[in-house]
């Protein structure tokens, strides 16, 4: 063999080696891009669900205040039978309203489970803490609702309903939400490029 044959074989080996290296690098980037696409999909679905949930949680103030004003008008001006009927109607409407307000918490937990599947190890503890806080809120809400039907003292029930969602928990939920949102952006890398 001549030198030009060795050079040709060397160039061919280098070419094949370079092609294999490029393939491996390209494959690695494709996997990373697929992970980012999946994260983007899950994160954007989560954000959309949270927006939808927030819209559902905002109830018509006329519904709440209208219900209580009807109750008060009947309690003040009605006879005993009308009062009892008004209290039963109010209790039914209150239970229906609370059922509607608990549904978004269930949606949040479902969406947080999806997030846990694709998030980074750094975000996972924050999501678990957020889930724990929302579950805690939901459990407390259910306990108060159970007491509502069995408790005869409306002042105690009103006080318990007012204490749901303690200020510390609400503040922590807000800060956790902002931290999670920032971490989502960082993981997707849109603002770092």
C-alpha positions, 0 to 999 in steps of 0.5 A, spaced: 500 500 500 502 506 498 501 513 502 495 515 499 492 509 500 493 510 508 491 517 507 485 515 504 483 510 509 485 515 515 480 520 512 475 515 511 476 513 519 476 520 521 470 521 517 466 515 520 468 517 527 466 524 526 459 522 523 458 517 529 460 523 534 455 528 530 450 523 531 451 521 538 451 529 540 445 530 535 441 524 539 443 527 545 440 534 543 434 531 540 432 527 547 433 534 551 429 537 546 423 532 547 424 533 554 423 540 554 417 540 549 414 535 554 415 539 560 413 545 556 406 542 554 405 539 562 407 546 564 402 550 560 397 545 561 398 546 568 398 554 568 391 554 563 388 549 569 390 554 574 387 560 570 381 556 569 380 554 576 381 561 579 376 563 574 371 558 577 373 559 584 371 566 583 363 566 584 358 571 583 358 576 589 351 577 588 350 569 589 353 569 596 350 576 598 343 575 595 343 568 598 344 571 605 340 577 604 334 573 602 335 569 608 335 575 613 329 578 610 325 572 611 328 571 618 326 578 620 319 578 616 317 571 616 313 567 620 316 561 624 315 556 618 318 561 613 324 562 617 325 554 618 324 553 610 329 559 609 334 556 613 334 549 610 334 553 603 340 557 605 344 550 608 342 547 601 345 553 597 351 553 602 353 546 601 352 546 594 356 552 594 362 549 598 362 543 593 363 547 587 369 551 591 372 544 593 372 541 586 378 546 584 382 543 589 381 536 587 383 539 580 390 542 583 392 536 586 391 532 579 395 537 576 400 537 581 401 530 580 402 531 573 407 536 574 411 531 579 412 527 573 416 531 569 419 537 573 426 537 576 429 535 582 430 542 585 422 543 583 419 537 586 420 539 594 416 545 592 411 542 588 410 537 594 409 542 599 404 546 595 400 540 594 401 538 602 398 545 603 392 545 598 391 538 601 391 541 608 386 546 606 381 542 603 381 537 609 380 543 614 374 545 609 371 538 609 372 538 617 368 545 618 363 543 613 362 536 617 361 541 623 356 545 619 351 540 619 352 538 626 353 544 629 347 548 632 351 554 634 352 559 628 357 563 631 362 558 632 361 555 625 362 562 622 368 563 626 371 556 623 369 558 616 373 565 617 379 561 620 380 557 614 386 558 609 390 561 615 394 567 613 400 564 614 398 558 609 396 563 604 402 567 604 406 561 603 402 558 598 403 565 594 410 565 595 411 557 593 407 559 587 411 564 585 417 560 586 414 554 582 413 559 576 420 562 576 423 555 576 418 553 570 421 558 566 428 557 568 427 549 566 424 551 560 430 556 558 426 561 554 429 567 558 436 565 559 438 564 552 
